[in-house]
Amino acid sequence: MQTKSVIAVIIVALFVILGKCKGVEVSSPEPNQTTTKPPATQPAPGGNTTDASQPTRDPHLALGNPSNATKDERNYDNFLIEHPQFVVSYNRSRGTANWVAWHLSKAWRGTARRQNNFRFDPSLPASWFRATTNHYTGSGFDRGHMCPSDDRDGSEEDNSATFLMTNIVPQAPKNNQETWRLLEEYCRRLADEGNEMYIYSGVYGRGGTGSNGTTTNIANGQITVPSRIWKVIVVLPVGTNDITRINANTRIIAVDTPNTQSVEEKPWGDYRVSVRAIEQATGLNFFASLPQSLQNTLETKVDNGPTR
């Protein structure tokens, strides 16, 4: 028995010596630790962290939630709705979004046909007013998209989502079909040229001028007609770790347009303002994911880059 014990001790000692010679390190995983990597198609909160050369579909609110919208139904004028295609801060009192946020790159683009299936958004609580396309009929205002249909033609499902009425506001026809259309087309051109964008679009004020004249509301007062329609666009070359790539030279386009028929008398570039001006008009706080000093730099400049 003593001989067997001695042999066992010798064998254990040899294993220890060999392990040290080969640099072998044996460790046990920490509790709750996993070695499974998340799939590459699931981006990190700061944006794409996979192949820098390939456009991806990144989180819409990577730069922050500008009104701290929540899913609490008691927060009825700042109610958060998250669709895979875009995110909404909904205002029950206005019957429209405060703002809509979405990411745009070629990864969202495709050849799906326009679905044109305007309909109420079932994400709204059942007891709340839910706008339908009929509420806009004969109003003199277009059913204006915040997140454009053509930004989401990667699939029929993606395109269909843009026709949910929480993504729609009463927009003067000339604004929607001219000024806003040209701005949207410019953004898609930037995507085609190898850029990606984080975009916010929204409304404020009361009273717009459509084809039937000026009014403050439609749908028997259940939908407020905004006086202004704005957009904030952060432009980056396609890449990874988007938040860390934003710097003082990053292009920021902020546009604030009147919701009127005369808006198209000037090109959209003439309506460029600072992000700070939109913050002051709306009470929103953009770019909360960035350091305060960088926010100040980006939010106080006015874009003067190309517009076509």
N, C-alpha and C positions, 0 to 999 in steps of 0.2 A: 504494500500500500504506500509506504514511504517512497519507494522507487517511482511509482506512478505519479505521485504528487510532485516529485522533483522534475520529472519529464514535462509535466503540464506547465510548471512555472517556467521552464526553459523555453517551451514553445511560445508562450505568451510574450516572454521577453524578446524573442526573435521578431515577432510581428511588430512590436513597438519600435524596435531598432530599424527594421526595414521601412516602416511607415515614415519615420523621421528622415531617413536617407532619401526617400523619393519625394519628400515635400508634401505628402498626403495630408490633407486636413479634412477631418470628418466632423460635420456639424449637423445638428438637428434643426429643422425649421422652427422659428418662433411660433407661439400660439397664434392662430388665425392668419398665419402667413400663407400666401399662395404663390406658386411658381408659374401659374397660368397667365400669359400676357393677354391684355385685351385685344380683340380683333382690330386689325388695321383700319377697318371701316368705321370704327367708333372714335371720333376725334377727341382729343383732350379739350378741356374747357377753354384753353387759350387758342384753339385753332388746330390746323393740320400739323401733326408731328411725324408724318410718314415720309413719302417721297416728295422732295422739294420741287420736283419738276412737274408733278401731276396735280391738276386742280382737284379739289375735294369739296365735300359738303360739310361745312363747319358750323359750330353752334351760333345761332342767330344773336344771342345776347352775350357773346364773348367780351364785348366792351362794356357791358353793364346794363342794368334795368333802370332806365332814366327816371321813372316815377316810383320805383319800388312797388310795382303792382304785385298783388297777391291773389291767391285763389279763394280767399275768404269772401263769401257772398255778402258779408256786411260791408265789404269794401267795394260797394256797387258802382262807384264812379272811377275806380282804378282796378278793375277786375282782370286778372291775368288769364289769358287763354293761350295755350301752347299747342300749336299744330306742327307736324313735322316740317311743313313748308315755310312757316313764319310764326311769329309770336305777336300777340295783341294785348294792349292795355285798353279794355273796353269801358266806356262811360255810359251807364244806364240812363242817366239824366239827359244825355245828348242823343242816345240811340245810335251812336257810332263809336268807332275807336278814338281814343286819345292819340295813340300812335301804333304803328306796326313796324316790326323789325325783321330783317331777313338778311341772309348771307347770299351773295351772288358770285358765282364763278361758272366756268364752262361745264363743271360737273353737274350743274342744275339744268343745263340746256339740252335740247334734243329736237325731235321732230313731231312731238305729239300735237294733235289738232286742238284748236281752241274749243273748249267744252261748252261755254256759254250757258251753263246751268246754274244761274243765279238762284240762291235758296237761303233760307234762314240757317243760322249756325246752331246745331244741337248742343254745342258746348255751353251755351247760355243756360242759366237756371230756367226751368220750365215756367216759373211764375213771372218771369221778366218779359217785357216787350221784345219781340223778335221781328226785326225788319224782314220784309220779303220784297221781291222785285216790284210787286204791285204798288207798294208804298211810294215808289219813285215815278210811276206811270203818270204822264201828263203834268209833272211838276216843273218842267223846264230845266231840270238838272240831270246830268248824266249819272249813271251808276259808276262812280270813279273808283278804280282800283288804287289801293295803297301799294301792296305788293303786286306788281304787274303780272298779267296772264303770261306774257312772253318771257318773263324771268323764270317761269316754272313750266316749261314745255318738255321736261325730261321724261315725263310719263303722263298718261291721261289722268291718273290719280293726283299727281302734283298740280296739274293745270286746273283740275276741277276744284281743288281746295281754294284757289284764288277767287272763286265765285261765291264763296260763303259771304253772307252780307256783313259780317263783322269786319271784313276787309274792304268794305265799300263805304264811300262818303258821297253826299250830294255835291257834285263838282260842275261848275259852269262848263257848258259844252266846248267853248273856245279854249278854256284852260286845259280840259281833259284831252281834247283831240289835237291841239296844237302845241302849246307850251310844254305841258307835262309829257306828252308823247315824245317830243324831241329830246327832252332830258332823259327819259327812260331808254330811248334808243342809243343815246350817247353812252349810258352806263353799260349797256350790252356790248357796245363796240369796244369799250375798255376791257371787258371780260374776254372778248374775242382776241384782243391784242396781248393776252397773257397776264391780266390783272384779276384780282379778286376784291370784293367790296363788302363792307359791313354797312348796311343802309337802315336808317330810321326815316319814317315818313308819318306825318300827322297833321292835325288841324287845330285851330284855335279861333276864338272870336265868334260872333253871331252876325249873320246877315250877308248873303251873297247875291250876285246878280246872274240869273240864268236867262234862258231864251224867253221866259215869260215875265221878266222884270226882277225886281229886288224883293227878297223875302227873308225872314229869319228862321222859318221852319217849314217842314212839309209833313205829310202823313198825320194831319190833324194835330200838329204840335208835338208829335212823338219823336221826330228826327230834327235835330238842329242843323241848320245850314251854316257852315263855317264862313267866316269872313276871310280867313287866310289858310293856305295849304303849304306846308313846308317839307323839306327833305334835307337830311344830313347824310353824307356819303364819305366813308373812309376808304381810300384807294391804296392797295398794296400790290406789288408784283406777286404772282403765285409763289408760295413758299411754305415753310413750316414755322411753328411757334410764332403765330401771328402777333400776339401781344408784345413779345420781346422785340419784334422788328419795327414797331411803330416808334418814330422819333420826331424831332422838331421839323424835319423836312418832309414828313409824310403828307401827301396831298389830302386835304379836307375840303369837300365841296358842300356848302350850306346854301340852300335856296329857300326864299320865303315869297310866295306869290299871292296876289289878291285873287279871290274866288269870283272873278268877274268875266264878262264877255270881252272886255277891252284889254285883257292881260296879254293877248297875243300881238299887240301892237309893238311890243319889245321882245327881243330874243331872251331865252331863259337865263342866259349869262348875265343879263342886266339886273336880275333879281337876286344875285349872290350877296350874301351877308356873312357875318361871323356866326359861329356856333353860339357864342356868348349872347348874341342878340336874340337868337331863338330861345335860349334858356331864359332870358329875362322876360320874353313875351309869354312863355308857357309855364314857367316854374319847374321845368325839367332839369335834370343833371346828367349830362352826357359824359361818357368815357370814364366812368367811375373805376374801371379796372386799371386805369393808368395812374402813375404818380401825379400828385397834384401839380407839381411844377410843369410837367409835360402837358397836363390838361390845360393849364393857363396859356401855354404857348400855342397849342393847337386851336383853342377855342376863341382866341382873340384875333386871328388872322383871317383875311378874306381872300378866297381863291381868285387868281387871275390867269389861270391856265387856259388851254384850248377848250372850246365848247362844241367842236364837231370833228 
